[in-house]
Structures are given as structure tokens and as C-alpha cells.
Amino acid sequence: MSVAYAGLLFGLSLGASLVGGLLGMAGGVLIVPALTMLGIDIRTAVAASIVSVIASSCASAAPLLRTQLTNVRLALVLELATTLGAVSGVFLTGLLPTSLLFFVFAAILVVSAKQMLARRLDAASQEEPVPGEWGTVLRLHGRYVDPSTGVDVGYVVRRLPTAMALMYAAGIVSALLGIGSGVLKIPAMDTALRLPLKVSSATSNFMIGVTAAASAGAYFMRGDIHPEIAAPVALGSVAGALLGARLFIAVSNERLRLLFVAILGLLAVQMTLQGLGIHLLGAMH
């Protein structure tokens, strides 16, 4: 592989992870389409993306933890279901044709965008904690000071069993598509748990590295991880995630939501075209 090609991979993953970090979902959702547009096989792209998700999650977790936007207790509870889903997804990978993976990816993006848009005008949960509910028993409720407005925001975690089921599905998607599962985790927490968007995004970012690690070993054993591709992608992802996390802290919830919906819509179109065998860019090696 030439230095120029490695630099291209670095630059693409940096840009993808910057946008992903800004949305709190790492760059996997953008890296997979970008790599496939370069002519890289989707399974190799998914494996490289899994590695980059681990790297970018570790890089951006620290600044988000300092803002108290990340709900660590909630992340640990939800991660139980997501990790189990990731392990389940690994066993499905070899059974699904490549074209089907593109269509599955596109369908998930459309559903996620619809969920996010539906909550555009909704306020974050202002309900009082209910004694005996899982959120109260496990002490999952929280509060934070929004860095972009200086307003103190409190929130209550409700409907935890529904969220756990969605997290299991998100884990399966993560293993199949290498997208870090943030593309489903954020809408799930935003709609099922009705958390503030910044809390959903920051908590998802904290979780995605663990989810990706659960399936990375299987990809390595199958030989899908190619160091000459995964290494520059991972390095670019770390740099992009650090920049994206700093922008994420400063941007308002409403702008984040609109950007999230726009990105998901564009990606759904791209992956549908890929599934139909229509490549917007010619293969490059």
C-alpha cells in the first residue's frame, strides 16, 4: 500500500470520526460507507471500522466524562444487553450476503432518522422518579450543566426493559455492520428512555468501544482485519474523535439533532445504491 493511499484512509477516517464524535456515535457509521466507496470489500471495511470504533471511543470518552454528560451507571447496565447482542451478531455475519448487509444498513439508518426527527420538538424528560422502577432502584437518574447554555438539566430514566431490548438489537447491528451501534443506541435512549440528546450521545460514546471490543476478536480470528487498512483508519479516528468531542460539548441539542437526521438520511441513500450495485466512485486500490 502506498503512503498516499494510507494518507487518504487517514484523512477519510479523521473526517468521519470528527462528524461521528460531534454526534456522540464514533465514526463507524461514516467510515464503512467511505471505505466501500474506495472499493474496499465491506467485510474488510467493517473489521477496520470495528477497530476504529474502539480507538475513537477511548479518545473521546475523557472530555465527555469531565462534563458529567455521560451517565456511567446507565451505560454499564445497558452495555450488558448490547454486548450480548454483539456476540450474537458475530455468529450471523458469515450467513448474510454482502448486498443484504447494505440494505439492512440503509433500513436501520432510515428508522433511526425517523425516530430522531419525531422527537425534534420534544423536551427532555421532566418527570419525577417513581419508587420501585428500575431507574430508581438502580439510581440511574442524573443531572448535568449544559456547557452550551449554562442551564442545569435534570432527567429521569424510564422504560428500562424496552431500552434493554433495543440495546440487544443495537449490539447485533454493531457486529454485522461495524458501526459502533451508536446509530441505534442514541435514538433508543432519546426515544425509549427520553433522555436529553447530549446525555444519550455521550453515554452511547462511552459504551460503543466496549461493544466493538466484544466482536473485534472474532473478526481478527477470521482474518478480516487487515493492518495496512485498519492502522491508518484507527489513527485518523482518534484524531477526529478528539476534535469532535470538543465541538460536541459546545453545540446545542437542537443543532445536534438536525445534523444527526441529515447525516443518517444521506448515508441511507448511499448504502441503498451500494446494495443495488451502483457505486458513486470507481474502485480505488
C-alpha positions as CSV (number, residue, x, y, z in Angstrom):
1,M,0.0,0.0,0.0
2,S,1.3,3.5,-1.0
3,V,1.9,6.3,1.5
4,A,-0.6,8.4,-0.4
5,Y,-3.3,5.7,-0.1
6,A,-2.6,5.4,3.7
7,G,-2.9,9.2,3.9
8,L,-6.2,9.0,2.1
9,L,-7.5,6.4,4.6
10,F,-6.2,8.6,7.5
11,G,-7.9,11.7,6.2
12,L,-11.3,10.0,5.5
13,S,-11.4,8.4,8.9
14,L,-10.4,11.7,10.6
15,G,-13.3,13.5,8.9
16,A,-15.7,10.6,9.6
17,S,-14.7,10.4,13.3
18,L,-14.9,14.2,13.6
19,V,-18.5,14.2,12.5
20,G,-19.2,11.0,14.4
21,G,-17.6,12.4,17.6
22,L,-19.7,15.5,17.2
23,L,-22.8,13.3,17.2
24,G,-21.5,11.1,20.0
25,M,-21.6,7.9,17.9
26,A,-17.9,7.5,16.8
27,G,-17.2,7.4,13.1
28,G,-18.1,3.8,12.2
29,V,-21.4,4.8,10.6
30,L,-19.5,7.0,8.2
31,I,-16.3,5.0,7.9
32,V,-17.9,1.9,6.4
33,P,-19.6,3.7,3.5
34,A,-16.4,5.8,2.9
35,L,-14.2,2.7,2.7
36,T,-16.6,0.8,0.5
37,M,-16.7,3.8,-1.9
38,L,-13.0,3.3,-2.3
39,G,-13.6,-0.2,-3.5
40,I,-12.7,-2.0,-0.2
41,D,-14.8,-5.1,0.5
42,I,-17.5,-4.4,3.0
43,R,-16.3,-7.1,5.4
44,T,-12.8,-5.7,5.5
45,A,-14.3,-2.2,5.9
46,V,-16.5,-3.4,8.8
47,A,-13.5,-5.0,10.5
48,A,-11.4,-1.8,10.1
49,S,-14.3,0.2,11.4
50,I,-14.6,-2.0,14.5
51,V,-11.0,-1.3,15.4
52,S,-11.5,2.4,14.8
53,V,-14.6,2.5,17.0
54,I,-12.6,1.1,19.9
55,A,-9.9,3.7,19.3
56,S,-12.2,6.7,18.9
57,S,-14.4,5.8,21.9
58,C,-11.3,5.7,24.1
59,A,-10.1,9.0,22.8
60,S,-13.3,11.0,23.2
61,A,-14.6,9.4,26.5
62,A,-12.4,11.5,28.8
63,P,-13.6,15.1,27.8
64,L,-17.2,13.9,27.9
65,L,-16.8,12.4,31.3
66,R,-15.5,15.6,32.7
67,T,-18.7,17.4,31.6
68,Q,-20.9,14.9,33.5
69,L,-22.9,14.4,30.3
70,T,-22.0,10.6,30.4
71,N,-24.2,8.6,32.7
72,V,-21.8,5.8,33.6
73,R,-24.2,3.8,35.7
74,L,-26.7,3.7,32.9
75,A,-24.0,2.8,30.4
76,L,-22.9,-0.2,32.4
77,V,-26.5,-1.5,32.7
78,L,-27.3,-1.1,29.0
79,E,-23.9,-2.5,27.9
80,L,-24.9,-5.9,29.3
81,A,-27.6,-6.2,26.7
82,T,-25.5,-4.6,23.9
83,T,-22.5,-6.9,24.4
84,L,-24.7,-10.0,24.3
85,G,-26.2,-8.7,21.1
86,A,-22.7,-8.1,19.6
87,V,-21.7,-11.7,20.4
88,S,-24.9,-12.9,18.8
89,G,-24.3,-10.8,15.7
90,V,-20.9,-12.3,15.1
91,F,-22.5,-15.7,14.5
92,L,-24.7,-14.2,11.8
93,T,-22.0,-12.4,9.8
94,G,-21.0,-15.3,7.6
95,L,-24.6,-16.3,6.9
96,L,-25.7,-13.0,5.3
97,P,-24.8,-11.9,1.7
98,T,-22.9,-8.6,1.1
99,S,-25.8,-7.0,-0.7
100,L,-28.2,-7.7,2.2
101,L,-25.8,-6.0,4.6
102,F,-26.1,-2.8,2.6
103,F,-29.9,-2.9,2.6
104,V,-30.0,-3.7,6.3
105,F,-27.7,-0.8,7.0
106,A,-29.9,1.6,4.9
107,A,-33.1,0.4,6.6
108,I,-31.6,1.0,10.1
109,L,-30.4,4.5,9.1
110,V,-33.9,5.4,7.9
111,V,-35.6,4.1,11.0
112,S,-33.1,6.0,13.2
113,A,-33.5,9.2,11.3
114,K,-37.3,9.0,11.6
115,Q,-37.1,8.4,15.4
116,M,-34.8,11.4,15.8
117,L,-36.9,13.7,13.7
118,A,-40.1,12.7,15.6
119,R,-38.6,14.0,18.9
120,R,-37.2,17.2,17.4
121,L,-39.7,19.4,19.3
122,D,-40.0,17.2,22.4
123,A,-38.4,18.4,25.7
124,A,-36.2,16.1,27.8
125,S,-38.0,14.1,30.4
126,Q,-39.1,16.3,33.4
127,E,-40.9,13.5,35.2
128,E,-40.4,12.8,38.9
129,P,-38.6,9.5,39.9
130,V,-41.1,6.7,40.6
131,P,-40.2,4.5,43.6
132,G,-39.8,0.8,42.6
133,E,-39.0,1.4,39.0
134,W,-35.7,0.1,37.6
135,G,-34.3,3.5,37.0
136,T,-34.9,4.5,40.6
137,V,-33.8,1.2,42.2
138,L,-30.5,1.2,40.2
139,R,-30.1,5.0,40.8
140,L,-29.8,5.8,37.1
141,H,-31.3,9.3,37.1
142,G,-28.9,12.2,36.7
143,R,-28.3,15.8,36.0
144,Y,-25.7,18.0,34.3
145,V,-24.9,21.6,33.4
146,D,-25.3,22.1,29.7
147,P,-21.9,23.6,28.6
148,S,-23.6,25.4,25.6
149,T,-26.2,27.2,27.7
150,G,-25.1,27.0,31.3
151,V,-28.5,25.6,32.3
152,D,-28.7,22.9,35.0
153,V,-30.7,19.9,33.5
154,G,-32.1,17.0,35.4
155,Y,-33.6,13.9,33.8
156,V,-35.3,10.6,34.9
157,V,-34.6,7.2,33.4
158,R,-37.9,5.4,32.5
159,R,-38.8,2.3,30.4
160,L,-35.5,0.5,31.1
161,P,-36.7,-3.0,29.9
162,T,-37.7,-1.6,26.5
163,A,-34.3,0.1,26.2
164,M,-32.5,-3.1,27.1
165,A,-34.3,-4.9,24.2
166,L,-33.3,-2.2,21.8
167,M,-29.7,-2.3,23.1
168,Y,-29.6,-6.0,22.3
169,A,-30.6,-5.3,18.7
170,A,-28.0,-2.5,18.6
171,G,-25.3,-4.9,19.6
172,I,-26.3,-7.3,16.7
173,V,-26.1,-4.4,14.3
174,S,-22.7,-3.3,15.6
175,A,-21.3,-6.8,14.9
176,L,-22.8,-7.1,11.5
177,L,-22.1,-3.6,10.2
178,G,-19.2,-2.3,12.2
179,I,-21.0,1.0,13.1
180,G,-20.4,1.0,16.8
181,S,-24.1,0.7,17.4
182,G,-24.4,4.4,18.3
183,V,-26.6,4.9,15.3
184,L,-29.3,2.8,17.2
185,K,-28.2,3.5,20.8
186,I,-28.7,7.2,20.5
187,P,-32.3,7.1,19.0
188,A,-33.1,4.3,21.5
189,M,-32.1,6.4,24.5
190,D,-33.6,9.5,23.0
191,T,-37.0,8.0,22.4
192,A,-37.4,5.0,24.7
193,L,-35.6,6.5,27.8
194,R,-36.4,10.1,26.7
195,L,-33.0,11.3,27.8
196,P,-31.6,14.7,26.7
197,L,-29.9,14.2,23.4
198,K,-26.4,15.2,24.8
199,V,-26.7,12.6,27.5
200,S,-27.8,9.9,25.0
201,S,-24.9,10.8,22.7
202,A,-22.2,11.0,25.4
203,T,-23.4,7.8,27.1
204,S,-23.5,6.0,23.8
205,N,-20.0,7.1,23.0
206,F,-18.8,5.6,26.3
207,M,-20.5,2.3,25.5
208,I,-19.6,1.8,21.9
209,G,-15.9,0.9,22.5
210,V,-16.9,-2.0,24.8
211,T,-19.5,-3.2,22.3
212,A,-17.0,-3.2,19.5
213,A,-14.3,-5.0,21.6
214,A,-16.8,-7.8,22.1
215,S,-16.8,-8.6,18.4
216,A,-13.3,-7.4,17.3
217,G,-11.7,-10.7,18.5
218,A,-13.9,-12.8,16.2
219,Y,-13.1,-10.6,13.2
220,F,-9.4,-10.9,14.0
221,M,-9.6,-14.7,14.2
222,R,-11.4,-14.9,10.8
223,G,-8.6,-12.8,9.2
224,D,-10.9,-9.9,8.3
225,I,-8.7,-7.3,10.0
226,H,-6.0,-6.1,7.6
227,P,-3.4,-3.9,9.5
228,E,-2.5,-1.9,6.4
229,I,-6.1,-0.6,6.3
230,A,-7.1,-0.8,10.0
231,A,-4.0,1.1,11.2
232,P,-4.4,4.4,9.3
233,V,-8.1,4.3,9.8
234,A,-7.7,3.9,13.6
235,L,-5.1,6.7,13.8
236,G,-7.4,9.1,11.9
237,S,-10.3,8.1,14.1
238,V,-8.5,9.0,17.3
239,A,-7.6,12.5,16.0
240,G,-11.1,13.1,14.6
241,A,-12.8,11.8,17.8
242,L,-10.9,14.2,20.0
243,L,-11.8,17.2,17.8
244,G,-15.4,16.1,17.5
245,A,-15.8,15.7,21.3
246,R,-14.8,19.3,21.9
247,L,-17.3,20.6,19.3
248,F,-20.0,18.3,20.7
249,I,-19.7,20.0,24.1
250,A,-20.3,23.4,22.6
251,V,-23.1,22.7,20.2
252,S,-26.8,22.9,21.2
253,N,-29.1,19.9,21.4
254,E,-31.3,21.1,18.5
255,R,-28.5,21.5,16.1
256,L,-27.1,18.1,17.0
257,R,-30.5,16.5,16.3
258,L,-30.8,18.2,12.9
259,L,-27.3,17.2,11.9
260,F,-27.9,13.6,13.1
261,V,-31.0,13.3,10.9
262,A,-29.3,14.8,7.8
263,I,-26.3,12.5,8.1
264,L,-28.4,9.4,8.5
265,G,-30.6,10.3,5.5
266,L,-27.6,10.8,3.2
267,L,-26.0,7.6,4.3
268,A,-29.2,5.6,3.8
269,V,-29.3,6.7,0.2
270,Q,-25.6,5.9,-0.3
271,M,-25.9,2.4,1.2
272,T,-29.0,1.6,-0.8
273,L,-27.2,2.5,-4.0
274,Q,-24.3,0.3,-2.9
275,G,-26.7,-2.6,-2.3
276,L,-28.0,-2.2,-5.8
277,G,-24.5,-2.3,-7.2
278,I,-24.4,1.4,-8.0
279,H,-21.1,2.9,-7.0
280,L,-20.8,6.7,-6.9
281,L,-17.0,6.4,-7.1
282,G,-15.0,3.9,-9.0
283,A,-12.9,1.3,-7.2
284,M,-9.6,2.5,-6.0
285,H,-6.8,0.3,-4.7
